[in-house]
């Protein structure tokens, strides 16, 4: 399972903005995150449209977070670009059987658990965690 590139960029983009106060120039984002300017701009369109960021133009322009990190969950960022995290693919065997049914149930449970974890963590929570231990 891997995030789509726009989703991935947006997630790291907002995390970086949450960790830096004020306006962050595009060149700082591209060098710090390793995404192209085009990827940053594409991700920024929806983030701006949905009220997560604001942009400023000019020589001191860039991007700034305009919502509190405490009000942004990891899950909601992912949901902006994807329709959720799916461990069960589009093709699921039609036949049932003990192992197939148990695997389907396991993957459904894992999806639900992951969604609950991502819904329960805000950017502010991540800012509070000790960077060395992740706790």
N, CA, C and O atoms as a GROMACS GRO file, in nm:
protein
  540
    1UNK      N    1   0.084  -0.117   0.000
    1UNK     CA    2   0.000   0.000   0.000
    1UNK      C    3   0.089   0.124   0.000
    1UNK      O    4   0.183   0.134   0.079
    2UNK      N    5   0.060   0.215  -0.088
    2UNK     CA    6   0.138   0.337  -0.095
    2UNK      C    7   0.044   0.453  -0.127
    2UNK      O    8  -0.050   0.438  -0.204
    3UNK      N    9   0.072   0.568  -0.068
    3UNK     CA   10  -0.010   0.686  -0.094
    3UNK      C   11   0.016   0.736  -0.236
    3UNK      O   12   0.125   0.720  -0.290
    4UNK      N   13  -0.086   0.798  -0.295
    4UNK     CA   14  -0.067   0.862  -0.424
    4UNK      C   15   0.031   0.978  -0.404
    4UNK      O   16   0.042   1.032  -0.294
    5UNK      N   17   0.102   1.014  -0.509
    5UNK     CA   18   0.208   1.115  -0.495
    5UNK      C   19   0.155   1.250  -0.447
    5UNK      O   20   0.221   1.316  -0.368
    6UNK      N   21   0.038   1.292  -0.493
    6UNK     CA   22  -0.018   1.420  -0.450
    6UNK      C   23  -0.056   1.415  -0.302
    6UNK      O   24  -0.034   1.511  -0.228
    7UNK      N   25  -0.112   1.304  -0.260
    7UNK     CA   26  -0.148   1.286  -0.119
    7UNK      C   27  -0.023   1.287  -0.032
    7UNK      O   28  -0.019   1.353   0.071
    8UNK      N   29   0.077   1.214  -0.075
    8UNK     CA   30   0.203   1.207  -0.002
    8UNK      C   31   0.264   1.345   0.012
    8UNK      O   32   0.307   1.384   0.121
    9UNK      N   33   0.269   1.419  -0.096
    9UNK     CA   34   0.326   1.554  -0.095
    9UNK      C   35   0.247   1.644   0.001
    9UNK      O   36   0.306   1.716   0.081
   10UNK      N   37   0.115   1.640  -0.006
   10UNK     CA   38   0.031   1.725   0.079
   10UNK      C   39   0.052   1.695   0.227
   10UNK      O   40   0.056   1.786   0.310
   11UNK      N   41   0.065   1.569   0.260
   11UNK     CA   42   0.085   1.528   0.399
   11UNK      C   43   0.215   1.585   0.455
   11UNK      O   44   0.216   1.644   0.563
   12UNK      N   45   0.324   1.567   0.382
   12UNK     CA   46   0.454   1.619   0.426
   12UNK      C   47   0.458   1.771   0.421
   12UNK      O   48   0.521   1.835   0.505
   13UNK      N   49   0.392   1.829   0.322
   13UNK     CA   50   0.382   1.973   0.305
   13UNK      C   51   0.321   2.036   0.431
   13UNK      O   52   0.378   2.129   0.488
   14UNK      N   53   0.204   1.985   0.473
   14UNK     CA   54   0.138   2.041   0.592
   14UNK      C   55   0.219   2.015   0.718
   14UNK      O   56   0.225   2.101   0.806
   15UNK      N   57   0.280   1.899   0.728
   15UNK     CA   58   0.364   1.870   0.845
   15UNK      C   59   0.479   1.970   0.855
   15UNK      O   60   0.511   2.018   0.964
   16UNK      N   61   0.539   2.000   0.741
   16UNK     CA   62   0.651   2.095   0.740
   16UNK      C   63   0.603   2.235   0.780
   16UNK      O   64   0.668   2.303   0.858
   17UNK      N   65   0.489   2.276   0.726
   17UNK     CA   66   0.435   2.408   0.761
   17UNK      C   67   0.400   2.415   0.909
   17UNK      O   68   0.421   2.519   0.973
   18UNK      N   69   0.349   2.305   0.964
   18UNK     CA   70   0.314   2.304   1.106
   18UNK      C   71   0.439   2.319   1.193
   18UNK      O   72   0.432   2.373   1.303
   19UNK      N   73   0.550   2.273   1.143
   19UNK     CA   74   0.675   2.277   1.217
   19UNK      C   75   0.750   2.410   1.200
   19UNK      O   76   0.850   2.433   1.268
   20UNK      N   77   0.702   2.496   1.110
   20UNK     CA   78   0.768   2.624   1.082
   20UNK      C   79   0.667   2.737   1.089
   20UNK      O   80   0.561   2.730   1.026
   21UNK      N   81   0.698   2.838   1.162
   21UNK     CA   82   0.608   2.953   1.178
   21UNK      C   83   0.622   3.047   1.059
   21UNK      O   84   0.729   3.059   1.000
   22UNK      N   85   0.512   3.113   1.025
   22UNK     CA   86   0.514   3.215   0.921
   22UNK      C   87   0.515   3.158   0.781
   22UNK      O   88   0.481   3.041   0.759
   23UNK      N   89   0.554   3.241   0.688
   23UNK     CA   90   0.555   3.205   0.546
   23UNK      C   91   0.679   3.122   0.514
   23UNK      O   92   0.791   3.160   0.549
   24UNK      N   93   0.657   3.010   0.447
   24UNK     CA   94   0.767   2.922   0.406
   24UNK      C   95   0.779   2.930   0.254
   24UNK      O   96   0.685   2.894   0.184
   25UNK      N   97   0.892   2.976   0.203
   25UNK     CA   98   0.910   2.985   0.058
   25UNK      C   99   0.906   2.847  -0.010
   25UNK      O  100   0.945   2.746   0.050
   26UNK      N  101   0.859   2.844  -0.132
   26UNK     CA  102   0.851   2.720  -0.209
   26UNK      C  103   0.987   2.653  -0.218
   26UNK      O  104   0.997   2.530  -0.206
   27UNK      N  105   1.092   2.730  -0.238
   27UNK     CA  106   1.226   2.671  -0.251
   27UNK      C  107   1.267   2.598  -0.123
   27UNK      O  108   1.336   2.497  -0.130
   28UNK      N  109   1.224   2.649  -0.007
   28UNK     CA  110   1.253   2.580   0.120
   28UNK      C  111   1.179   2.447   0.127
   28UNK      O  112   1.234   2.346   0.173
   29UNK      N  113   1.054   2.448   0.082
   29UNK     CA  114   0.975   2.324   0.081
   29UNK      C  115   1.036   2.222  -0.012
   29UNK      O  116   1.050   2.105   0.024
   30UNK      N  117   1.072   2.264  -0.132
   30UNK     CA  118   1.126   2.168  -0.229
   30UNK      C  119   1.259   2.110  -0.181
   30UNK      O  120   1.284   1.991  -0.197
   31UNK      N  121   1.344   2.194  -0.122
   31UNK     CA  122   1.473   2.141  -0.077
   31UNK      C  123   1.458   2.056   0.048
   31UNK      O  124   1.527   1.955   0.062
   32UNK      N  125   1.372   2.094   0.139
   32UNK     CA  126   1.355   2.019   0.263
   32UNK      C  127   1.281   1.887   0.243
   32UNK      O  128   1.314   1.786   0.306
   33UNK      N  129   1.182   1.888   0.155
   33UNK     CA  130   1.097   1.770   0.139
   33UNK      C  131   1.134   1.683   0.020
   33UNK      O  132   1.097   1.565   0.016
   34UNK      N  133   1.207   1.739  -0.075
   34UNK     CA  134   1.247   1.661  -0.191
   34UNK      C  135   1.141   1.647  -0.298
   34UNK      O  136   1.154   1.564  -0.388
   35UNK      N  137   1.035   1.727  -0.290
   35UNK     CA  138   0.932   1.727  -0.393
   35UNK      C  139   0.961   1.838  -0.492
   35UNK      O  140   1.022   1.939  -0.458
   36UNK      N  141   0.918   1.820  -0.615
   36UNK     CA  142   0.937   1.923  -0.716
   36UNK      C  143   0.846   2.042  -0.687
   36UNK      O  144   0.748   2.031  -0.613
   37UNK      N  145   0.881   2.155  -0.746
   37UNK     CA  146   0.798   2.275  -0.731
   37UNK      C  147   0.658   2.247  -0.784
   37UNK      O  148   0.559   2.291  -0.726
   38UNK      N  149   0.650   2.174  -0.894
   38UNK     CA  150   0.520   2.140  -0.954
   38UNK      C  151   0.436   2.057  -0.857
   38UNK      O  152   0.315   2.081  -0.845
   39UNK      N  153   0.496   1.961  -0.790
   39UNK     CA  154   0.422   1.879  -0.693
   39UNK      C  155   0.369   1.964  -0.577
   39UNK      O  156   0.256   1.947  -0.533
   40UNK      N  157   0.453   2.056  -0.530
   40UNK     CA  158   0.412   2.145  -0.422
   40UNK      C  159   0.293   2.230  -0.467
   40UNK      O  160   0.195   2.244  -0.395
   41UNK      N  161   0.303   2.287  -0.586
   41UNK     CA  162   0.197   2.374  -0.638
   41UNK      C  163   0.067   2.296  -0.657
   41UNK      O  164  -0.040   2.345  -0.623
   42UNK      N  165   0.077   2.175  -0.710
   42UNK     CA  166  -0.042   2.092  -0.732
   42UNK      C  167  -0.109   2.059  -0.599
   42UNK      O  168  -0.231   2.070  -0.587
   43UNK      N  169  -0.031   2.020  -0.500
   43UNK     CA  170  -0.087   1.990  -0.368
   43UNK      C  171  -0.147   2.115  -0.304
   43UNK      O  172  -0.250   2.108  -0.237
   44UNK      N  173  -0.083   2.228  -0.325
   44UNK     CA  174  -0.127   2.353  -0.263
   44UNK      C  175  -0.264   2.398  -0.312
   44UNK      O  176  -0.337   2.463  -0.237
   45UNK      N  177  -0.299   2.366  -0.434
   45UNK     CA  178  -0.428   2.411  -0.488
   45UNK      C  179  -0.543   2.364  -0.399
   45UNK      O  180  -0.625   2.445  -0.357
   46UNK      N  181  -0.548   2.236  -0.370
   46UNK     CA  182  -0.658   2.183  -0.288
   46UNK      C  183  -0.644   2.226  -0.143
   46UNK      O  184  -0.745   2.255  -0.077
   47UNK      N  185  -0.521   2.232  -0.092
   47UNK     CA  186  -0.502   2.275   0.047
   47UNK      C  187  -0.548   2.418   0.067
   47UNK      O  188  -0.606   2.451   0.171
   48UNK      N  189  -0.524   2.503  -0.031
   48UNK     CA  190  -0.570   2.642  -0.024
   48UNK      C  191  -0.721   2.649  -0.037
   48UNK      O  192  -0.788   2.720   0.038
   49UNK      N  193  -0.774   2.575  -0.133
   49UNK     CA  194  -0.919   2.572  -0.158
   49UNK      C  195  -0.995   2.527  -0.034
   49UNK      O  196  -1.104   2.577  -0.007
   50UNK      N  197  -0.940   2.434   0.041
   50UNK     CA  198  -1.006   2.379   0.160
   50UNK      C  199  -0.972   2.454   0.289
   50UNK      O  200  -1.016   2.416   0.397
   51UNK      N  201  -0.893   2.562   0.277
   51UNK     CA  202  -0.866   2.648   0.392
   51UNK      C  203  -0.755   2.604   0.485
   51UNK      O  204  -0.747   2.650   0.599
   52UNK      N  205  -0.668   2.515   0.438
   52UNK     CA  206  -0.556   2.470   0.523
   52UNK      C  207  -0.438   2.566   0.515
   52UNK      O  208  -0.366   2.585   0.614
   53UNK      N  209  -0.417   2.625   0.399
   53UNK     CA  210  -0.302   2.713   0.380
   53UNK      C  211  -0.346   2.842   0.312
   53UNK      O  212  -0.455   2.852   0.256
   54UNK      N  213  -0.257   2.938   0.318
   54UNK     CA  214  -0.273   3.058   0.236
   54UNK      C  215  -0.140   3.081   0.165
   54UNK      O  216  -0.035   3.037   0.211
   55UNK      N  217  -0.148   3.150   0.055
   55UNK     CA  218  -0.028   3.176  -0.023
   55UNK      C  219  -0.002   3.327  -0.027
   55UNK      O  220  -0.094   3.408  -0.019
   56UNK      N  221   0.124   3.360  -0.039
   56UNK     CA  222   0.162   3.499  -0.059
   56UNK      C  223   0.257   3.504  -0.178
   56UNK      O  224   0.340   3.415  -0.196
   57UNK      N  225   0.243   3.605  -0.257
   57UNK     CA  226   0.325   3.622  -0.376
   57UNK      C  227   0.439   3.719  -0.350
   57UNK      O  228   0.443   3.787  -0.248
   58UNK      N  229   0.530   3.725  -0.443
   58UNK     CA  230   0.640   3.820  -0.434
   58UNK      C  231   0.767   3.755  -0.387
   58UNK      O  232   0.772   3.634  -0.364
   59UNK      N  233   0.872   3.837  -0.371
   59UNK     CA  234   1.003   3.784  -0.335
   59UNK      C  235   1.005   3.717  -0.197
   59UNK      O  236   1.091   3.632  -0.170
   60UNK      N  237   0.914   3.754  -0.110
   60UNK     CA  238   0.907   3.693   0.023
   60UNK      C  239   0.783   3.605   0.035
   60UNK      O  240   0.734   3.578   0.145
   61UNK      N  241   0.733   3.560  -0.079
   61UNK     CA  242   0.612   3.480  -0.081
   61UNK      C  243   0.637   3.333  -0.052
   61UNK      O  244   0.751   3.288  -0.041
   62UNK      N  245   0.529   3.263  -0.039
   62UNK     CA  246   0.535   3.120  -0.013
   62UNK      C  247   0.404   3.074   0.045
   62UNK      O  248   0.297   3.122   0.007
   63UNK      N  249   0.411   2.980   0.138
   63UNK     CA  250   0.292   2.917   0.195
   63UNK      C  251   0.295   2.929   0.346
   63UNK      O  252   0.400   2.928   0.410
   64UNK      N  253   0.174   2.940   0.402
   64UNK     CA  254   0.161   2.949   0.546
   64UNK      C  255   0.039   2.869   0.590
   64UNK      O  256  -0.066   2.873   0.525
   65UNK      N  257   0.052   2.797   0.698
   65UNK     CA  258  -0.059   2.722   0.755
   65UNK      C  259  -0.160   2.822   0.809
   65UNK      O  260  -0.122   2.915   0.880
   66UNK      N  261  -0.287   2.805   0.779
   66UNK     CA  262  -0.386   2.900   0.831
   66UNK      C  263  -0.492   2.831   0.918
   66UNK      O  264  -0.594   2.892   0.951
   67UNK      N  265  -0.468   2.707   0.953
   67UNK     CA  266  -0.551   2.638   1.052
   67UNK      C  267  -0.457   2.591   1.162
   67UNK      O  268  -0.338   2.567   1.138
   68UNK      N  269  -0.510   2.578   1.279
   68UNK     CA  270  -0.430   2.530   1.390
   68UNK      C  271  -0.391   2.384   1.366
   68UNK      O  272  -0.476   2.305   1.325
   69UNK      N  273  -0.266   2.348   1.392
   69UNK     CA  274  -0.226   2.207   1.380
   69UNK      C  275  -0.311   2.114   1.468
   69UNK      O  276  -0.325   1.995   1.438
   70UNK      N  277  -0.368   2.168   1.575
   70UNK     CA  278  -0.453   2.088   1.663
   70UNK      C  279  -0.585   2.051   1.598
   70UNK      O  280  -0.654   1.960   1.642
   71UNK      N  281  -0.620   2.123   1.491
   71UNK     CA  282  -0.747   2.099   1.422
   71UNK      C  283  -0.731   2.020   1.292
   71UNK      O  284  -0.826   2.008   1.215
   72UNK      N  285  -0.612   1.967   1.267
   72UNK     CA  286  -0.588   1.894   1.142
   72UNK      C  287  -0.544   1.752   1.176
   72UNK      O  288  -0.435   1.731   1.231
   73UNK      N  289  -0.629   1.654   1.143
   73UNK     CA  290  -0.590   1.514   1.166
   73UNK      C  291  -0.520   1.461   1.041
   73UNK      O  292  -0.541   1.509   0.930
   74UNK      N  293  -0.437   1.362   1.063
   74UNK     CA  294  -0.368   1.297   0.952
   74UNK      C  295  -0.472   1.237   0.856
   74UNK      O  296  -0.456   1.245   0.734
   75UNK      N  297  -0.577   1.177   0.910
   75UNK     CA  298  -0.680   1.114   0.827
   75UNK      C  299  -0.748   1.215   0.736
   75UNK      O  300  -0.774   1.184   0.620
   76UNK      N  301  -0.778   1.333   0.786
   76UNK     CA  302  -0.849   1.429   0.702
   76UNK      C  303  -0.762   1.478   0.586
   76UNK      O  304  -0.813   1.508   0.478
   77UNK      N  305  -0.632   1.486   0.608
   77UNK     CA  306  -0.542   1.523   0.498
   77UNK      C  307  -0.545   1.415   0.391
   77UNK      O  308  -0.556   1.444   0.272
   78UNK      N  309  -0.536   1.290   0.434
   78UNK     CA  310  -0.540   1.180   0.339
   78UNK      C  311  -0.672   1.177   0.264
   78UNK      O  312  -0.676   1.148   0.144
   79UNK      N  313  -0.781   1.205   0.334
   79UNK     CA  314  -0.914   1.202   0.272
   79UNK      C  315  -0.935   1.312   0.169
   79UNK      O  316  -1.022   1.300   0.082
   80UNK      N  317  -0.857   1.420   0.177
   80UNK     CA  318  -0.869   1.527   0.077
   80UNK      C  319  -0.835   1.478  -0.064
   80UNK      O  320  -0.893   1.524  -0.163
   81UNK      N  321  -0.743   1.385  -0.071
   81UNK     CA  322  -0.691   1.342  -0.200
   81UNK      C  323  -0.730   1.200  -0.239
   81UNK      O  324  -0.737   1.168  -0.358
   82UNK      N  325  -0.755   1.116  -0.141
   82UNK     CA  326  -0.790   0.977  -0.166
   82UNK      C  327  -0.925   0.948  -0.102
   82UNK      O  328  -0.973   1.024  -0.018
   83UNK      N  329  -0.984   0.838  -0.141
   83UNK     CA  330  -1.113   0.801  -0.081
   83UNK      C  331  -1.093   0.708   0.038
   83UNK      O  332  -1.182   0.629   0.071
   84UNK      N  333  -0.981   0.717   0.101
   84UNK     CA  334  -0.953   0.636   0.218
   84UNK      C  335  -0.841   0.537   0.192
   84UNK      O  336  -0.792   0.524   0.080
   85UNK      N  337  -0.803   0.470   0.296
   85UNK     CA  338  -0.696   0.371   0.284
   85UNK      C  339  -0.762   0.235   0.272
   85UNK      O  340  -0.840   0.194   0.358
   86UNK      N  341  -0.728   0.166   0.166
   86UNK     CA  342  -0.790   0.036   0.140
   86UNK      C  343  -0.683  -0.072   0.132
   86UNK      O  344  -0.591  -0.064   0.050
   87UNK      N  345  -0.697  -0.172   0.216
   87UNK     CA  346  -0.607  -0.285   0.211
   87UNK      C  347  -0.666  -0.396   0.124
   87UNK      O  348  -0.593  -0.481   0.072
   88UNK      N  349  -0.796  -0.393   0.110
   88UNK     CA  350  -0.863  -0.492   0.025
   88UNK      C  351  -0.874  -0.430  -0.114
   88UNK      O  352  -0.932  -0.323  -0.130
   89UNK      N  353  -0.818  -0.497  -0.211
   89UNK     CA  354  -0.820  -0.446  -0.347
   89UNK      C  355  -0.958  -0.454  -0.409
   89UNK      O  356  -1.054  -0.500  -0.347
   90UNK      N  357  -0.966  -0.406  -0.532
   90UNK     CA  358  -1.094  -0.410  -0.604
   90UNK      C  359  -1.136  -0.553  -0.635
   90UNK      O  360  -1.255  -0.583  -0.640
   91UNK      N  361  -1.039  -0.639  -0.656
   91UNK     CA  362  -1.070  -0.778  -0.686
   91UNK      C  363  -1.061  -0.862  -0.559
   91UNK      O  364  -0.953  -0.877  -0.501
   92UNK      N  365  -1.173  -0.914  -0.518
   92UNK     CA  366  -1.180  -1.002  -0.403
   92UNK      C  367  -1.242  -1.132  -0.451
   92UNK      O  368  -1.342  -1.129  -0.522
   93UNK      N  369  -1.186  -1.245  -0.414
   93UNK     CA  370  -1.243  -1.371  -0.459
   93UNK      C  371  -1.391  -1.384  -0.422
   93UNK      O  372  -1.431  -1.355  -0.309
   94UNK      N  373  -1.471  -1.426  -0.518
   94UNK     CA  374  -1.614  -1.443  -0.495
   94UNK      C  375  -1.644  -1.567  -0.412
   94UNK      O  376  -1.741  -1.570  -0.336
   95UNK      N  377  -1.562  -1.666  -0.427
   95UNK     CA  378  -1.579  -1.788  -0.349
   95UNK      C  379  -1.542  -1.759  -0.205
   95UNK      O  380  -1.450  -1.682  -0.177
   96UNK      N  381  -1.612  -1.820  -0.116
   96UNK     CA  382  -1.574  -1.805   0.024
   96UNK      C  383  -1.518  -1.937   0.073
   96UNK      O  384  -1.536  -2.042   0.013
   97UNK      N  385  -1.452  -1.927   0.179
   97UNK     CA  386  -1.388  -2.041   0.243
   97UNK      C  387  -1.325  -1.990   0.370
   97UNK      O  388  -1.312  -1.869   0.389
   98UNK      N  389  -1.288  -2.078   0.454
   98UNK     CA  390  -1.237  -2.039   0.585
   98UNK      C  391  -1.120  -1.940   0.573
   98UNK      O  392  -1.125  -1.833   0.634
   99UNK      N  393  -1.018  -1.972   0.496
   99UNK     CA  394  -0.899  -1.887   0.487
   99UNK      C  395  -0.933  -1.756   0.416
   99UNK      O  396  -0.890  -1.649   0.459
  100UNK      N  397  -1.010  -1.763   0.307
  100UNK     CA  398  -1.049  -1.641   0.233
  100UNK      C  399  -1.132  -1.550   0.322
  100UNK      O  400  -1.107  -1.429   0.328
  101UNK      N  401  -1.230  -1.605   0.390
  101UNK     CA  402  -1.315  -1.524   0.478
  101UNK      C  403  -1.234  -1.463   0.592
  101UNK      O  404  -1.254  -1.347   0.628
  102UNK      N  405  -1.142  -1.540   0.649
  102UNK     CA  406  -1.059  -1.489   0.758
  102UNK      C  407  -0.964  -1.380   0.710
  102UNK      O  408  -0.940  -1.282   0.780
  103UNK      N  409  -0.909  -1.397   0.591
  103UNK     CA  410  -0.820  -1.294   0.535
  103UNK      C  411  -0.896  -1.166   0.509
  103UNK      O  412  -0.848  -1.057   0.542
  104UNK      N  413  -1.015  -1.176   0.452
  104UNK     CA  414  -1.097  -1.058   0.425
  104UNK      C  415  -1.128  -0.986   0.557
  104UNK      O  416  -1.118  -0.863   0.564
  105UNK      N  417  -1.166  -1.061   0.660
  105UNK     CA  418  -1.197  -1.002   0.790
  105UNK      C  419  -1.073  -0.936   0.851
  105UNK      O  420  -1.082  -0.827   0.908
  106UNK      N  421  -0.958  -1.001   0.839
  106UNK     CA  422  -0.833  -0.944   0.890
  106UNK      C  423  -0.801  -0.811   0.822
  106UNK      O  424  -0.767  -0.714   0.890
  107UNK      N  425  -0.813  -0.806   0.690
  107UNK     CA  426  -0.783  -0.682   0.617
  107UNK      C  427  -0.884  -0.573   0.650
  107UNK      O  428  -0.846  -0.456   0.661
  108UNK      N  429  -1.010  -0.608   0.665
  108UNK     CA  430  -1.111  -0.509   0.704
  108UNK      C  431  -1.082  -0.453   0.843
  108UNK      O  432  -1.091  -0.332   0.865
  109UNK      N  433  -1.046  -0.542   0.936
  109UNK     CA  434  -1.011  -0.497   1.072
  109UNK      C  435  -0.888  -0.406   1.070
  109UNK      O  436  -0.884  -0.306   1.141
  110UNK      N  437  -0.789  -0.440   0.989
  110UNK     CA  438  -0.667  -0.360   0.978
  110UNK      C  439  -0.699  -0.222   0.922
  110UNK      O  440  -0.646  -0.121   0.969
  111UNK      N  441  -0.785  -0.215   0.820
  111UNK     CA  442  -0.828  -0.086   0.764
  111UNK      C  443  -0.893   0.000   0.871
  111UNK      O  444  -0.861   0.118   0.886
  112UNK      N  445  -0.985  -0.060   0.947
  112UNK     CA  446  -1.055   0.014   1.052
  112UNK      C  447  -0.960   0.062   1.160
  112UNK      O  448  -0.969   0.176   1.206
  113UNK      N  449  -0.868  -0.025   1.202
  113UNK     CA  450  -0.770   0.014   1.304
  113UNK      C  451  -0.682   0.128   1.256
  113UNK      O  452  -0.656   0.223   1.330
  114UNK      N  453  -0.635   0.118   1.133
  114UNK     CA  454  -0.549   0.223   1.078
  114UNK      C  455  -0.624   0.355   1.068
  114UNK      O  456  -0.569   0.460   1.101
  115UNK      N  457  -0.748   0.350   1.023
  115UNK     CA  458  -0.827   0.473   1.014
  115UNK      C  459  -0.846   0.537   1.151
  115UNK      O  460  -0.837   0.659   1.164
  116UNK      N  461  -0.873   0.456   1.253
  116UNK     CA  462  -0.889   0.509   1.389
  116UNK      C  463  -0.760   0.575   1.438
  116UNK      O  464  -0.764   0.681   1.501
  117UNK      N  465  -0.648   0.514   1.410
  117UNK     CA  466  -0.519   0.570   1.450
  117UNK      C  467  -0.496   0.704   1.381
  117UNK      O  468  -0.457   0.802   1.446
  118UNK      N  469  -0.520   0.708   1.251
  118UNK     CA  470  -0.495   0.831   1.174
  118UNK      C  471  -0.593   0.942   1.213
  118UNK      O  472  -0.558   1.060   1.208
  119UNK      N  473  -0.715   0.906   1.251
  119UNK     CA  474  -0.814   1.005   1.296
  119UNK      C  475  -0.780   1.061   1.433
  119UNK      O  476  -0.818   1.173   1.466
  120UNK      N  477  -0.708   0.984   1.512
  120UNK     CA  478  -0.680   1.026   1.649
  120UNK      C  479  -0.552   1.108   1.662
  120UNK      O  480  -0.519   1.153   1.771
  121UNK      N  481  -0.479   1.127   1.552
  121UNK     CA  482  -0.354   1.204   1.558
  121UNK      C  483  -0.366   1.332   1.476
  121UNK      O  484  -0.396   1.330   1.356
  122UNK      N  485  -0.341   1.443   1.543
  122UNK     CA  486  -0.338   1.572   1.475
  122UNK      C  487  -0.193   1.612   1.449
  122UNK      O  488  -0.100   1.551   1.502
  123UNK      N  489  -0.176   1.714   1.368
  123UNK     CA  490  -0.041   1.766   1.347
  123UNK      C  491   0.017   1.817   1.478
  123UNK      O  492   0.138   1.805   1.502
  124UNK      N  493  -0.067   1.875   1.563
  124UNK     CA  494  -0.019   1.924   1.693
  124UNK      C  495   0.031   1.808   1.780
  124UNK      O  496   0.131   1.822   1.850
  125UNK      N  497  -0.037   1.693   1.774
  125UNK     CA  498   0.010   1.577   1.848
  125UNK      C  499   0.150   1.538   1.803
  125UNK      O  500   0.237   1.506   1.884
  126UNK      N  501   0.171   1.541   1.673
  126UNK     CA  502   0.302   1.503   1.618
  126UNK      C  503   0.409   1.604   1.658
  126UNK      O  504   0.525   1.568   1.675
  127UNK      N  505   0.369   1.730   1.675
  127UNK     CA  506   0.464   1.833   1.716
  127UNK      C  507   0.507   1.814   1.862
  127UNK      O  508   0.617   1.854   1.900
  128UNK      N  509   0.420   1.753   1.943
  128UNK     CA  510   0.447   1.734   2.086
  128UNK      C  511   0.536   1.613   2.111
  128UNK      O  512   0.604   1.606   2.213
  129UNK      N  513   0.534   1.517   2.019
  129UNK     CA  514   0.608   1.394   2.041
  129UNK      C  515   0.758   1.418   2.038
  129UNK      O  516   0.808   1.501   1.961
  130UNK      N  517   0.828   1.347   2.120
  130UNK     CA  518   0.974   1.354   2.125
  130UNK      C  519   1.028   1.300   1.993
  130UNK      O  520   1.000   1.185   1.958
  131UNK      N  521   1.103   1.379   1.922
  131UNK     CA  522   1.153   1.338   1.791
  131UNK      C  523   1.248   1.220   1.800
  131UNK      O  524   1.259   1.143   1.705
  132UNK      N  525   1.316   1.203   1.909
  132UNK     CA  526   1.411   1.093   1.923
  132UNK      C  527   1.342   0.959   1.945
  132UNK      O  528   1.385   0.856   1.892
  133UNK      N  529   1.234   0.960   2.023
  133UNK     CA  530   1.168   0.834   2.057
  133UNK      C  531   1.034   0.814   1.989
  133UNK      O  532   0.984   0.702   1.984
  134UNK      N  533   0.975   0.921   1.935
  134UNK     CA  534   0.842   0.912   1.875
  134UNK      C  535   0.733   0.898   1.979
  134UNK      O  536   0.622   0.855   1.946
  135UNK      N  537   0.762   0.935   2.105
  135UNK     CA  538   0.662   0.926   2.213
  135UNK      C  539   0.645   1.058   2.281
  135UNK      O  540   0.566   1.070   2.374
   0.00000   0.00000   0.00000
